[in-house]
């Protein structure tokens, strides 16, 4: 499985954890729904900027988001980098 698909699966897991639809999630991170859908499917539009938007909005660890290592979320007050 490609890294893009693995990251997409982790984002889908996070969306499900929040019990939120992709459209609402996309709105929260200021991405077009079609962009988020492509990212979740592992079909492209995966940029550092898009990953950072997602990580920063939800307090997600970039280590978890990109590599699947460590906890999903950061301790309160920490930045995703």
C-alpha positions in Angstrom: 0.0 0.0 0.0 1.3 3.5 -0.9 2.0 6.1 1.7 -0.8 8.3 0.2 -3.3 5.5 0.8 -2.0 4.9 4.4 -2.4 8.6 5.2 -5.8 8.6 3.6 -6.8 5.7 5.8 -5.6 7.5 8.9 -7.6 10.6 8.0 -10.7 8.5 7.4 -10.2 6.9 10.8 -10.0 10.4 12.4 -13.1 11.5 10.6 -14.9 8.4 11.9 -13.6 9.0 15.4 -15.2 12.5 15.3 -18.4 11.0 13.9 -18.3 13.6 11.2 -19.0 13.6 7.5 -16.3 14.4 5.0 -18.0 17.6 3.9 -18.1 19.0 7.5 -14.5 17.9 8.1 -13.3 19.5 4.9 -15.0 22.8 5.9 -13.3 22.7 9.3 -9.9 22.4 7.7 -10.7 24.9 4.9 -10.3 22.4 2.1 -12.7 21.8 -0.8 -14.6 18.6 -0.2 -13.3 17.1 -3.5 -9.7 17.7 -2.3 -10.4 15.9 1.0 -12.1 13.1 -0.8 -9.1 12.6 -3.0 -6.7 12.6 0.0 -8.9 10.0 1.8 -8.9 7.8 -1.2 -5.1 8.2 -1.6 -5.7 9.5 -5.1 -3.7 12.7 -4.9 -3.7 16.3 -3.7 -1.7 15.2 -0.6 0.5 18.2 0.1 2.5 19.2 3.2 0.2 22.3 3.4 -3.0 20.2 3.4 -1.5 17.8 6.0 -0.5 20.7 8.2 -4.1 22.2 7.9 -5.5 18.9 9.2 -3.0 18.4 11.9 -3.2 22.0 13.2 -7.0 22.1 13.3 -7.4 18.9 15.2 -4.2 18.8 17.2 -3.1 15.6 15.4 0.5 14.4 15.5 2.3 14.6 12.2 4.2 11.5 13.2 0.9 9.6 13.5 -0.7 11.2 10.4 2.2 10.6 8.1 3.9 7.5 9.6 1.3 5.9 11.8 3.6 6.2 14.8 2.7 7.3 18.3 -0.5 8.7 19.6 -3.1 10.2 17.2 -3.4 13.5 19.1 -0.9 15.8 20.7 -1.0 17.0 24.3 -3.0 20.2 24.7 -0.9 23.3 23.8 1.6 21.4 21.6 1.9 22.3 17.9 1.9 19.5 15.3 5.5 20.0 14.3 
